[in-house]
Amino acid sequence: MRQGWGRMKQISLWGLIVIPFALLATLGGVTVYLFSTVTISNVSDNVGTHYMQEIEMRVYDRVVEFMEPLDTIVQINRNAFSHHPELLEDLDFVGGRLYEQAVPYPYMTFISLATSDGRYVNSTRDPFGNLDDHHLANNYMSEPRTLRAYEYDPVHYLGGHITSEPEYPNYDPRKRPFYQDALKQQGMTWSRINPYYGYKSLGVGLSTPVYDAKGTLLGVTATSVALVSLDKYLQSIELVDNSYVFLTEQNGNLIATSNNEQLYSKTNGTAERTSLSSHSNNIFQSAGQQLTEGSHHLEVDGERFLYNVRPIELPYGETWYVGVLIPESYYKNILHEYSQAVIFIVLVIFVSIALAGSLIARFIGQPILQLNDAVNSNSLERIRTIPQPLSPVREVQTLAKGLQNMAFKLSDIMQNLEQKVAQRTSHLKDENDILHEQSTTDELTALYNRRGFNLVSEQALFYAKQNQQPFCIVLCDIDHFKLVNDTLGHTVGDQVLVNVAHVLKQHFRGHDIVARYGGEEFMMITVGMNQQDVIARLHQVRQTLIDQPAHPEVVLTLSYGVTYLNDAHGITLDELIHGVDGKLYQAKNTGRDKIVE
């Protein structure tokens, strides 16, 4: 029998397998190409995800374009009044300036200036875009500080008194939320979205304090827009049947929707915003329960929807969400016939391959199974005893012979391989542990370096969120550290850094994170510690540095930026570091040796 196999003419494996499979692949490729050129190009553009992304992008661009002038106008006015405070002596001219700024923006409802002495002037416009209802108003033309409406005069700026508009005696803008919020924030701040008085529209504003070169408060300038334009825009979008698009705040309060329903109601004179959860539409209610970024699947009253939420990041920390819902039946119907055709093609290809495989199995199937059994037996002896010759196929026979030769060589090598591998594995583990510790530890202070901090801080933030624990991050900087290096040398500077690191570790818990964040900056993170305890420990650090100086000629103080959160959900570590860095900057620029929370 062995001699018979030896005299058998061997066949090329390439000729036996590649040629028929190449023909099948060519047939399948041509078929799929012809089908895809007719159908797939039309189907792919109508898949639900692409459709939603296109709607989201349109809404996103519209909102950004809509809100951008508020920031631009407020910044222009703040800079103008800051550098030219003499403008505030002629509020008639200022009113004309505000009026002219509003002309290009029909939806710009208010542009105003309130001075620190209580004077007030604004450009006022009908939020529904009535171009004829655009005028000025101020409170300094009549006593007692009565807010009145005036026509715009292109020459003198203030024209005649408009008697049809309501008047407000004793109007003090300094008591208004836009003024107080701007002073409290000490910079740009958004007003709450609320209904306009006397109009069926929501409005939102942006305001900022104005200071002169000496830091003296001159007043507050603000802008405000009616959001009815966004509501109309969403309603103008052509959506497929039973689809929805909405714009909402982070808390779920609606700003605009594609269906024509009220966005707020009034009860006993008090306005109540409509939220997703309180909406009369069951689909909106279900969407409100999953108001998180990304794609979701909803089932409402037996119908399934594909639902996607995308955040719109406005300046100064304000975030809105745009949500799009489309019924799954919309794109499933489109893909149904395509799926059936693809399945048919795949079945044809697989049946063809199976038929071809059955024809060549008699030549290579059994020998390959024998080789497979020998290899899977995990026995070199089994491979060494493979019968020769094994197959008339040249490549299979070469493989069998090669495996057999390899088995003989491996028998010699395997005798010592296990011991060598174990020794090398142990050595590599020890080296890896040392390298890991060196890469995450600051060589001078033995604290975490920035890389080590990044590794453990993300874990700490995740733990705080998962276990609903308070989370605190502290960034501190040694005051006038450069002076220490310049006057006493870098050796003393290094002693100071080591001493500060020791004191920080001494006054915080063993599981708290203390890291040298860079240069003379140190970063600390606590989880589960109350805010008073954190501040108390920072004061103890200050006293210890005074009582136990690192060098007789050095008096050390630290400046701190502190961010404390009772609930860390919804915020990232990068945002926390950015915020605490700003607070440290404030501490350094307002006198040093202080804690800014």
C-alpha positions in Angstrom: 0.0 0.0 0.0 2.8 2.4 0.8 4.5 1.6 -2.5 1.2 2.4 -4.3 1.0 5.8 -2.7 4.7 6.4 -3.5 4.1 5.7 -7.3 0.9 7.9 -7.3 1.3 11.2 -9.3 1.1 14.2 -7.0 -1.2 17.1 -7.8 -0.5 20.8 -7.1 -2.6 22.2 -4.2 -2.6 25.6 -5.9 -4.2 24.0 -9.0 -6.7 22.0 -7.0 -8.0 24.8 -4.8 -7.0 28.3 -6.1 -8.5 27.9 -9.6 -12.0 26.8 -8.7 -12.2 29.2 -5.8 -10.9 32.0 -7.9 -13.7 31.3 -10.4 -16.3 31.3 -7.6 -14.9 34.5 -6.1 -15.0 36.2 -9.6 -18.6 35.1 -10.1 -19.6 36.3 -6.7 -17.7 39.6 -7.1 -19.3 40.4 -10.5 -22.8 39.5 -9.1 -22.4 41.7 -6.0 -20.9 44.5 -8.1 -23.8 44.5 -10.5 -26.3 44.4 -7.6 -24.5 47.1 -5.5 -24.3 49.6 -8.4 -28.1 49.5 -8.8 -29.3 49.1 -5.2 -26.7 49.7 -2.5 -25.9 53.3 -3.5 -29.6 54.2 -3.1 -30.1 52.2 0.2 -27.0 53.5 2.0 -28.1 57.1 1.9 -31.4 56.3 3.6 -30.1 54.3 6.6 -31.6 55.7 9.8 -28.4 56.7 11.4 -27.2 58.8 8.5 -30.6 60.4 8.3 -30.6 61.4 12.0 -27.0 62.7 11.8 -28.0 64.9 8.9 -30.9 66.4 10.9 -28.7 66.8 14.0 -26.0 68.6 12.0 -28.6 71.0 10.5 -30.0 71.8 14.0 -26.5 72.0 15.5 -25.3 74.5 12.9 -28.5 76.5 13.2 -28.3 76.8 17.0 -24.6 77.8 16.9 -25.2 80.4 14.2 -28.3 81.6 16.1 -26.6 82.1 19.5 -23.2 83.4 18.2 -24.2 87.1 17.9 -25.1 87.2 21.6 -21.5 86.5 22.6 -20.1 88.8 19.9 -22.3 91.8 20.7 -21.7 91.5 24.5 -18.0 91.3 24.0 -17.9 94.2 21.7 -19.9 96.4 24.1 -17.9 95.3 27.1 -14.6 96.2 25.4 -16.0 99.5 24.1 -17.3 100.7 27.5 -14.2 99.4 29.4 -11.8 101.3 27.2 -14.0 104.3 26.7 -15.9 104.9 30.0 -16.7 108.4 28.8 -19.3 106.8 26.5 -21.5 106.3 29.6 -21.9 110.1 29.9 -24.0 110.1 26.7 -26.5 107.2 27.0 -28.5 108.6 24.1 -25.6 107.8 21.8 -25.2 104.4 23.5 -28.9 103.7 22.9 -28.4 104.5 19.2 -25.4 102.1 19.1 -27.5 99.3 20.7 -30.3 99.9 18.2 -28.0 99.7 15.2 -26.4 96.5 16.6 -29.8 94.8 16.6 -30.8 95.8 13.1 -29.1 92.7 11.3 -30.7 90.3 13.8 -34.5 90.2 13.7 -34.6 87.7 16.6 -32.4 89.9 18.9 -35.0 91.0 21.4 -32.9 93.1 23.8 -29.4 94.7 23.8 -29.0 96.7 27.0 -26.6 98.6 29.3 -27.2 99.2 33.0 -24.7 101.5 34.7 -23.5 101.1 38.2 -25.5 104.2 39.3 -28.8 102.7 38.1 -29.2 104.3 34.7 -30.5 102.0 32.0 -30.9 102.0 28.2 -31.8 99.3 25.7 -32.8 98.3 22.2 -36.1 96.5 22.3 -37.7 94.4 19.5 -40.8 92.3 19.0 -39.6 88.6 19.5 -41.9 87.6 16.6 -39.8 89.6 14.1 -42.1 92.6 13.6 -39.6 95.0 12.1 -41.9 98.0 12.8 -41.8 97.3 16.5 -38.2 98.1 17.2 -37.5 101.0 19.5 -35.4 102.3 22.5 -36.2 102.4 26.2 -34.5 104.1 29.1 -35.1 105.2 32.7 -33.1 108.4 32.9 -35.4 110.8 30.9 -38.1 111.1 33.6 -38.4 110.7 37.3 -38.7 108.7 39.4 -36.4 106.7 37.1 -39.4 105.6 35.0 -38.6 103.1 32.2 -40.2 104.5 29.0 -40.2 103.6 25.3 -38.9 106.0 22.7 -38.8 106.1 18.9 -35.4 105.7 17.3 -34.1 108.9 15.7 -31.1 108.4 13.3 -29.8 111.9 14.1 -30.5 112.4 17.8 -30.9 108.7 18.6 -33.8 109.2 21.0 -37.0 110.3 19.3 -40.5 110.8 20.5 -42.0 109.1 23.6 -44.1 106.0 22.6 -47.2 106.2 24.7 -48.7 102.9 23.7 -45.9 101.0 25.4 -46.2 100.3 29.2 -44.1 102.3 31.7 -42.3 101.1 34.8 -41.7 103.7 37.6 -38.7 103.3 39.9 -37.1 100.9 37.5 -33.7 99.9 39.0 -31.8 97.5 36.6 -29.4 96.7 39.4 -32.1 94.6 41.1 -32.7 92.6 37.9 -31.4 89.0 37.6 -29.3 89.7 34.6 -27.4 92.4 36.5 -27.0 90.4 39.8 -26.1 87.2 38.0 -23.3 88.9 36.0 -21.8 90.4 39.2 -22.1 87.2 41.0 -20.3 85.3 38.2 -17.7 88.1 37.7 -17.9 87.5 34.0 -20.0 86.2 31.2 -23.2 84.4 32.4 -26.3 83.0 30.8 -29.7 83.9 32.1 -32.3 81.2 32.8 -34.6 80.4 29.9 -38.0 81.9 30.8 -41.1 83.1 28.9 -41.0 86.8 27.9 -43.5 89.0 29.7 -46.4 89.8 27.3 -45.2 87.5 24.5 -45.7 83.8 23.8 -42.1 83.0 23.4 -39.2 81.7 25.5 -36.1 83.9 25.8 -32.5 83.5 26.9 -29.9 86.2 27.6 -26.1 86.6 28.1 -24.7 89.4 30.3 -21.3 90.5 31.7 -20.0 93.2 34.1 -18.1 96.1 32.7 -15.0 97.4 34.5 -12.6 100.3 33.7 -8.8 100.0 33.6 -8.6 100.3 37.4 -11.1 97.5 38.0 -14.0 99.8 39.0 -17.5 98.5 38.1 -19.1 100.6 35.4 -22.2 98.6 34.8 -23.5 95.5 33.1 -24.2 94.9 29.4 -26.5 92.2 28.1 -28.2 90.6 25.1 -31.4 88.5 24.9 -33.0 86.6 22.1 -36.4 85.0 21.6 -36.2 81.3 21.1 -39.4 81.2 19.0 -37.2 81.3 15.9 -35.6 78.0 16.8 -39.0 76.5 17.5 -40.2 77.6 14.0 -37.0 76.3 12.4 -37.5 72.8 14.0 -41.1 72.8 12.8 -40.0 73.7 9.2 -37.7 70.7 8.9 -39.2 68.0 6.6 -39.2 64.8 8.6 -40.3 61.3 7.7 -43.7 60.3 9.1 -43.9 59.9 12.9 -40.4 61.3 13.4 -39.5 64.0 15.9 -36.7 66.5 16.6 -36.4 68.5 19.8 -34.0 71.0 21.5 -33.7 70.8 25.3 -31.7 71.9 28.3 -29.7 69.4 30.3 -32.6 69.1 32.9 -35.0 68.1 30.1 -36.9 71.4 29.8 -37.8 71.9 26.2 -36.5 74.8 24.2 -38.0 73.9 20.8 -39.7 71.0 19.1 -40.8 69.9 15.6 -44.4 69.5 16.7 -46.5 72.6 17.3 -47.3 72.3 21.1 -46.9 74.8 23.9 -43.4 74.9 25.5 -44.8 76.3 28.8 -48.0 77.0 30.6 -49.2 79.5 33.1 -51.0 78.7 36.4 -52.2 81.6 38.6 -49.8 83.9 36.7 -46.8 81.6 37.2 -45.1 80.2 34.1 -44.3 76.5 34.1 -41.8 75.1 31.5 -42.8 71.9 29.6 -40.2 69.2 30.0 -39.7 65.9 28.1 -41.0 64.0 31.2 -44.1 66.2 31.5 -44.9 66.3 27.8 -48.3 65.0 26.6 -46.6 62.9 23.9 -45.7 59.5 25.2 -42.7 59.4 22.8 -41.2 62.6 24.3 -41.8 61.2 27.8 -39.9 58.0 26.9 -37.1 60.1 25.3 -36.8 62.1 28.5 -35.9 59.0 30.4 -32.8 58.5 28.3 -31.5 62.0 27.8 -27.9 60.9 27.5 -25.5 61.4 24.6 -25.5 58.6 22.0 -27.9 56.3 20.2 -30.7 54.5 21.9 -33.7 52.2 21.0 -37.1 53.1 22.4 -40.4 51.2 22.2 -43.5 53.3 22.7 -47.0 51.8 22.3 -45.7 48.9 20.4 -43.6 50.9 17.9 -39.8 50.9 18.0 -37.8 54.1 17.5 -34.1 54.8 16.8 -33.2 57.8 19.1 -30.0 59.8 19.1 -28.9 62.6 21.4 -26.1 65.1 20.6 -24.9 67.8 23.0 -24.5 71.4 21.7 -21.7 73.1 23.7 -22.4 76.8 23.9 -19.8 79.2 25.3 -19.3 79.7 29.1 -20.3 76.2 30.2 -23.9 76.1 28.8 -24.9 72.8 27.1 -28.1 72.1 25.2 -29.2 68.7 23.7 -30.6 68.0 20.3 -32.6 64.8 20.0 -33.9 63.0 16.9 -36.3 60.1 16.9 -37.3 58.1 13.8 -39.4 54.9 13.6 -37.3 51.8 12.8 -39.9 50.8 10.2 -38.7 53.8 8.1 -35.3 52.4 7.3 -36.0 48.7 7.9 -38.5 48.7 5.0 -35.8 50.2 2.8 -33.2 47.6 3.8 -35.6 44.6 3.7 -35.4 43.9 0.0 -31.6 44.6 0.0 -31.1 42.1 2.9 -33.1 39.4 1.1 -31.0 39.8 -2.0 -27.7 39.8 -0.1 -28.8 36.6 1.8 -29.6 34.9 -1.5 -26.2 35.8 -3.0 -24.5 34.6 0.1 -26.4 31.3 0.0 -25.5 30.8 -3.6 -21.8 31.5 -2.9 -21.8 29.1 0.1 -23.5 26.4 -1.8 -21.0 26.7 -4.6 -18.1 26.6 -2.2 -19.6 23.6 -0.5 -19.9 21.7 -3.8 -16.4 22.6 -4.8 -15.2 21.5 -1.3 -16.9 18.2 -1.7 -15.0 17.5 -4.9 -11.6 18.2 -3.4 -12.2 16.7 0.0 -11.3 13.2 -1.3 -7.9 14.4 -2.3 -6.9 16.6 0.7 -9.7 16.1 3.4 -8.6 12.8 4.9 -4.9 13.5 5.0 -5.5 16.9 6.5 -7.8 15.4 9.2 -5.0 12.9 10.0 -2.5 15.8 10.4 -5.0 17.7 12.5 -5.6 14.7 14.8 -1.8 14.3 15.2 -1.3 18.0 16.0 -4.2 18.2 18.4 -3.1 15.1 20.3 -0.4 17.3 21.9 2.0 14.4 21.4 5.2 14.7 19.5 5.4 10.9 19.3 2.1 10.9 17.4 3.4 13.4 14.9 6.7 11.4 14.5 4.6 8.3 13.5 2.6 9.9 10.7 2.6 7.4 7.8 4.7 8.3 4.8 3.8 9.1 2.1 0.5 10.5 3.5 -1.1 12.2 0.4 -0.8 12.4 -3.4 -1.1 16.2 -3.0 2.4 17.6 -3.2 1.8 20.5 -0.7 0.0 18.2 1.8 2.8 15.6 1.6 5.5 18.3 2.1 3.6 19.6 5.1 3.4 16.1 6.6 7.1 15.6 6.1 7.9 19.0 7.5 5.8 18.4 10.7 7.5 15.1 11.2 11.0 16.6 11.0 9.9 19.4 13.2 8.6 16.9 15.8 12.1 15.3 16.0 13.8 18.6 16.5 11.2 19.8 19.1 11.7 16.7 21.1 15.3 17.8 21.8 14.4 21.4 22.5 11.4 20.8 24.8 13.5 19.0 27.4 14.9 22.4 28.6 12.4 24.9 27.3 10.0 24.9 30.2 12.6 25.7 32.7 14.1 28.5 30.6 10.6 30.0 29.9 9.8 30.0 33.6 13.0 31.7 34.5 12.7 34.3 31.8 9.0 35.0 32.7 9.9 35.6 36.4 12.8 37.9 35.4 10.6 39.9 33.0 7.9 40.3 35.7 10.4 41.7 38.2 11.7 44.1 35.6 8.3 45.1 34.6 7.2 45.9 38.2 10.3 48.0 38.7 9.8 49.9 35.4 6.1 50.5 36.2 7.0 52.0 39.6 9.7 54.1 38.1 7.4 55.4 35.4 4.7 56.5 37.8 6.8 57.9 40.7 8.5 61.3 40.9 12.2 60.5 41.6 12.8 63.5 43.9 9.7 63.5 46.1 8.7 59.8 45.8 5.1 61.0 45.1 3.1 60.1 42.1 4.4 61.9 39.0 1.9 63.3 36.4 1.7 59.9 34.6 1.0 58.1 37.9 -1.5 60.8 38.9 -3.4 60.3 35.6 -3.7 56.6 36.2 -5.0 56.7 39.8 -7.1 59.9 39.5 -9.4 58.4 36.8 -9.9 55.4 39.1 -10.7 57.6 42.0 -13.2 59.7 40.0 -14.9 56.5 38.8 -15.1 55.1 42.4 -16.6 58.4 43.6 -19.3 58.4 40.9 -20.1 54.7 41.3 -20.4 54.9 45.1 -21.9 58.4 45.2 -19.1 59.7 47.4 -17.9 63.4 47.7 -15.0 64.1 45.4 -12.4 66.9 46.0 -9.4 67.9 43.8 -6.8 70.4 45.0 -4.0 72.0 43.0 -1.4 73.9 44.9 1.7 75.8 44.0 4.7 77.0 46.1 4.7 80.8 46.2 7.9 82.5 44.9 9.7 79.2 44.4 11.8 80.6 41.6 13.2 83.1 44.1 14.4 80.2 46.2 16.2 78.6 43.3 17.7 81.9 42.2 19.0 83.0 45.6 19.8 79.8 47.5 20.4 77.4 44.6 18.6 74.3 43.2 19.9 72.1 46.0 17.9 74.1 48.5 15.0 74.2 46.0 15.0 70.4 45.9 15.0 70.3 49.7 12.0 72.6 49.7 10.1 70.3 47.3 10.9 67.2 49.3 9.8 69.0 52.5 6.5 70.2 51.0 5.8 66.7 49.6 6.4 65.2 53.1 4.1 67.7 54.8 1.3 67.1 52.3 1.6 63.3 52.7 1.7 63.8 56.5 -1.6 65.7 56.7 -3.6 63.6 54.3 -4.9 60.0 54.6 -2.9 57.1 53.3 -5.3 56.3 50.5 -5.6 59.9 49.4 -3.8 60.8 46.2 -0.9 63.2 46.5 1.2 63.9 43.3 3.9 66.2 42.1 2.0 67.5 39.1 4.9 69.5 37.6 7.7 71.8 38.8 6.5 73.3 42.1 2.8 72.2 41.6 1.2 69.5 43.6 -2.2 67.8 43.0 -4.3 66.1 45.7 -7.5 64.1 45.4 -9.8 62.9 48.3 -12.9 60.7 48.1 -15.4 60.6 50.9 -13.9 63.5 52.9 -16.2 66.4 53.9 -15.3 69.9 52.6 -14.5 71.3 56.1 -12.0 68.5 56.8 -10.2 69.2 53.4 -9.9 72.9 54.2 -8.8 72.2 57.7 -6.0 69.9 56.5 -4.8 72.6 54.1 -4.6 75.1 57.0 -2.6 72.5 59.0 -0.2 72.1 56.0 0.3 75.9 56.1 1.1 76.0 59.8 3.5 73.0 59.6 5.5 74.7 56.8 5.8 77.7 59.1 6.7 75.7 62.2 9.1 73.3 60.4 10.8 75.3 57.6 12.8 73.3 55.1 15.6 75.9 55.4 16.4 78.6 57.9 16.2 81.3 55.2 13.0 80.1 53.5 9.5 80.9 54.6 7.2 78.8 52.6 3.6 79.5 51.6 1.3 77.8 49.2 -1.6 79.0 47.0 -4.5 76.6 46.5 -7.3 76.0 44.0 -10.0 73.7 45.4 -13.0 72.1 43.6 -15.3 70.1 45.9 -18.2 68.1 44.5 -20.9 66.2 46.6 -21.9 64.5 43.4 -19.2 64.0 40.6 -21.6 62.6 38.0 -21.6 64.4 34.6 -18.1 65.8 34.8 -14.8 64.6 33.5 -11.3 64.7 35.1 -10.1 67.1 32.4 -12.9 69.5 33.3 -12.1 69.3 37.0 -8.3 69.9 36.3 -9.2 72.9 34.1 -11.5 74.4 36.7 -9.1 73.9 39.6 -6.2 75.3 37.5 -8.3 78.5 37.0 -8.9 78.8 40.7 -5.1 78.4 41.4 -4.5 81.1 38.9 -7.0 83.3 40.7 -5.3 82.6 44.1 -1.8 83.5 42.6 -3.1 86.7 41.1 -5.0 87.9 44.1 -2.2 87.9 46.7 -1.0 84.2 47.0 -1.0 82.2 50.3 -4.7 81.6 50.0 -7.3 79.0 49.2 -9.8 79.7 46.3 -12.8 77.3 46.2 
